[in-house]
Amino acid sequence: MTARFTVLASGSSGNVSLLERDGFGLLIDCGLHPRFLNARLQSVGVSWERVSAVVLTHTHTDHWKDSTLAELRSRNIPLYAHPDHFAHLDNVAPSFGSLSAAELTREYTDGKLIEFAPGLTCLPIRVSHEDLDKLFDDAERGSNATLTIDLERQEIRGPDGGTVKFDIDPHRKHCLLNGLDDIGLTMEKRKSIESYEAKAKEAMPWL
């Protein structure tokens, strides 16, 4: 099924986007109060019931609202964020405690894949706030908003030809480019493993 990406709000007054795929709705940031967010969702034919999770990109107050964190708790919607984000929210957001106590917080780290649902995974990468704003501006161009992620060159290319560079752990990059999981990594070293086992058997035949 084709995924749909919709920018619901962008700017200093609030930032929220919605990614939909196979019935799974992912809010990227939650920088609108629940009443306004509900209206934006309805404007694109979606209700809160279609929101399965929220991921927080950073902790500037135009990307989250305390009342919306409370809404997530009331609807049992999990919030994904970096550990540093959670530490910040724990200090400044009154509603965060109940969200955390309900075990609705999920940590992500740079360069480690998040599997939100079968067929919907995310690779968190660290970019500057200025680059993030530029990417959201590009995303508002509708059908012309073509963003190309080049993992090999470690860059995101926008529709205007501009690029945003990002860092990623070399080992994680190798695994992603070659489609390797733990089993695949082991199979890569199969010849070395077989050679070691043959030598061990020859040296210690009683084993």
Sequence and secondary structure as in RCSB ss.txt:
>XXXX:A:sequence
MTARFTVLASGSSGNVSLLERDGFGLLIDCGLHPRFLNARLQSVGVSWERVSAVVLTHTHTDHWKDSTLAELRSR
NIPLYAHPDHFAHLDNVAPSFGSLSAAELTREYTDGKLIEFAPGLTCLPIRVSHEDLDKLFDDAERGSNATLTID
LERQEIRGPDGGTVKFDIDPHRKHCLLNGLDDIGLTMEKRKSIESYEAKAKEAMPWL
>XXXX:A:secstr
   EEEEEE STT  EEEEEETTEEEEE B S HHHHHHHHHHTT  GGGEEEEE     TTSB HHHHHHHHHH
T  EEE HHHHHHHHHH TTHHHHHHTT EEE  TT  EEEETTEEE      HHHHHHHHHHHTTGGG   EEE
TTTTEEE TTS EEE    HHHHHHHHHT  HHHHHHHTHHHHHHHHHHHHHH TT 
